[in-house]
Amino acid sequence: MAADDAHLAQLITDVVRRAVTEADTVTRYRQPLVAFADADDARFARIRQLADPDHMMPQDLLPGARSVVSFFVPFRPEVVRANAVHSKVVAEEWVQAYVETNDLIGEITRCLIALLKKQGVDAAAEPATGNFDERTLTSRWSHKSAAVISGLGSFGLHQMVITDAGCAGRLGSLVTEARLPVSPAETRERCLYFYDGSCRQCVTRCPLEAISTEQTLDRRVCWERCSEVALRFTHLGTAEVCGKCAAGPCAFESPVTTLELRDQTPASRE
């Protein structure tokens, strides 16, 4: 890895962290996570096989793309707690966080694209949300898949990405022709259900039973629920969101990592 590559990666990370820390939003955040993937990673092609044959490759977003930057902006606990108060009614704080963070991610990617341009390299990005087909409910570019491939986290039973900072937040990504240092490949499980079957809270928290252990997420039911919520909060912006499934033990951390660390303590081995 060239020194310039490492410098550029650090510059990108610093921009994301500073933007989140200094965000002019009502919503407050925890420390963001940033990771990098090789644009030629074979897992991008597998998305077309497993999810959507029309899913874009990094090179579709930017011809000559060499790297993918993925970042996670985690909400502060009070946002999640507000949404957990009622089992069905979505909290205004959660909707506001969704709208504000989508806008923030747009600002971050625009800033990064301009920054990289000054360094002599091109970059491109898709919006944080809305880049999907409402008929098939599939995204032409999946920020979630980019996050998993970059090593930020793993998919949970609720089909959200669980990072080491949990799943309560928003993901962003961009592609660039810069050859950035690839983050270590992560195969570590972070969902307790997939780890040992001990948690099904996202199943019980879903108001419309769109999540189950027998089948994948019922995207149509989930989308209809989120669309209904959006109609109640038009004064805040576009917000097809619910978030009830993100209020469990994986909201703020990887519960599997916490469990494994606990089991490794001297007291647990006595």
N, C-alpha and C positions, 0 to 999 in steps of 0.2 A: 504493500500500500504506500503510495507516495505521500510525502508530507503535506502537499497541497490538498490531497483528498481528505486527510484527517482534519486539516484546518477547515475545509469547507463543511464537513459533517458537524464539527463543533460550532461553526457559525450558524448553521441551520438550527441546531439544538438551542443555541442561545437566543435566537430570534423567537422561537416558539415559546420558550420559557418566559422571556421578557414580555411578550405580547399577552400571555395569559395572566401574568402577575400584575401588569399595568392596565388590564382590560377595563374600559369605561362602561361597565355593566352593573346592573343590580345584582346579578348572579355572581357569586364568588366561587373560586376554584381551588383545587389542590394542585400540587406540582404535576405538570404534564409529563407524559412519556413520549420519547421519540425513538424510532428504530428505522433501519434501512434494509432493503431487500435488493437482490439482483433482478433486474428487469427480465432476464432470460431464465429465471427460476421456472422449472417445469410445472410447478403447481399452478401458475397462472393459466397455462394451457388446460390443465385438468378442470378448472372452473367451467370451461366450455363443455366438457364431457359430463360433469356432475350436476351443473346447475342451469346453464344457459348457453346454447351454442352461439349466441350473438354477443356474449360478454366480451368487452374490449380487452385486448392485450395492452400492456404498457406502450408498445410501439404503435398501437392504434391511436392512443392519446397524443403521442409524440414520436414521430419517426426518428429512429436513432436513439431511443431511450435506453439508458444503461442501468439506471437505478430507480427505485421507488422509495419515497420517504413516507412513513406512516407516523401519525401522532395521535395521542389520546388526551383529551381535556376532561379531567374528572371533576364532578361537582363536589362542593362542600357538603358535609353530612346534613345540614339543615334543609337543603333542597329535597333530598331523598326522604327525610323524616316527615316533611310536610306532605309528600305524596303518599306516605304510608298510613296517614291518620285515618283515612276512609278507604274501605275495601273497593269501592267502585268509582267514587267521584275523584276525578283527576285534579290535583292541586294547581292553582294558578302559578305557584312558584315553579313547579315542574315544567309547565308549558312555557313560561317566560324563559326559563333556563334553556329549553330546547331552541327557542327562536333566537335568543341572544347568542348562544354558542354557535349555532349555524352561521350567523353573521360574523362572529369572531373568527371562525375557521376560514371563511371567505377572505377576511382581511389578512389572516396569516398567510394563506396560500398566495394571495396577490403580492404581499410583501416579499415572500420567498422567491417568487418568480422574478420580481424586479431585482432582488439581490443577486440571484444567480446570473441574470442577464448582465449585470455589471462585472461579474466574474468571467464573462465570455461563454456561458453555457445556457442553453435553453431549458425551459421547464414548462409543464402544463398540468392542469388540475380539473377535476370535475367538482360540481357543487357538493356541499355536505349532505344535501338531501334533494329529493325531487327528480333525480336522474334515473327514473325507472319507468317501466311500461305499466300503466294502471290496468291493462288487460291481463297481462301475465304475472304482474307483481314481481318482476325480476329487474334488477338494476343492470344497466349497461356497464357500470363500473362499481365494484363492491369495495367500499372502504373497509368493511369487516374482513373480507378475504385478504386484502392487502395487509391489514394489521396482523392477521394470523401468519401469513407468509413471512412477514418481516420479523416475527418472533415476539410481538407485543403481547400476545395472549392466545387463548384457545376458545373454541366455541362451547357455550354451555347448552344445557337442555333447552333453554329458552331461545337459542339461536342468536344470543348476543355474545359479544367477545368479552371474556373475562380476562382482564390484565392483572398485573400485580397491584394495581390501584383499583381493582374491581371493574364493574361494568357500568356504573352510574356516571355517565358522561357522554361525550360525543367524539367520534373519530373523524379524522381528516387525512388526506394523502395527496401526493403529487408525484409526477414522474419527471425525471431530468436526464439529460444526456451526460451529466457528470458521473464519473465512476466512483461512487461513494463506498466506504467500507461496509461490507455486509454484516448485519448483526448476527450473532451466533444462532444457528438453527435451533428452534425450540420445539420439542415434542412433549413438553411437560403438561400434564393434565391439570386444569384449574377448576373444573366443575366437580363438585362433590358427588353428584349423581353418577357421572361417568367414572369417577374415581372408585367409589365403593358403594354406590346406591343409597347413601345415607341422607340425601336431601332431595326434596321435591317441592320446595317452597314456591318456585316459580309456577308450578302446576296449580297449586292451591290458591295462589295470589291472583291468577288471571281471572278477571270477572266473567269471561265468556267461555272458559274452558278451551281456549285455542291451543293450549300446550298440554301434551300428555306424554307418558313414557312409552306408549305403544306406536306413536306415529310422529312424523316431523311436525313442526309448527304449522297450524292451519292459517296460512297467510291471508286467505280471503276473509275469514272471521276477524283476524287481527286488524286487517286494513279497514274493514267496515267499522269496527270499534273506534279506531284512531280517527277515521273520517268524521264520525259523530262528535268526537271530542273537539275536533277542529272547528266545527260549526258553533260551538259554545264560546270559543275564544278568538273570534275573528278580530277583535280589537287589539290583540297582541301580535297578530301576523299569521303566517301560514304555519300551522302546527298540528299535523296529523300524528298524534302522539298519545301514549297512555302511561307506560313506564311502571305499571304495578309489578311486573315480573322482575324489575331491577331493584326491588327494595328488600331483597333477602340477604343472606349471609355473604353473597358475592358482590354486594353493592360497592364496598369500599376496599376490598382486598381479594386476593386469591385464597379462599378458605382451605384449599388443599395445601398450599404452601404453609399457611399458618398451622395446619394440623401436623404436617411433616416436621416443621421446626419444633413444635411442642413435643412430638414423640422423640426427638433427638436430644432433648435436654437431659442432663444427668438425673434429675428427679424422676423423669418418666421411665428411666431404665432401672431404677432401684426395685 
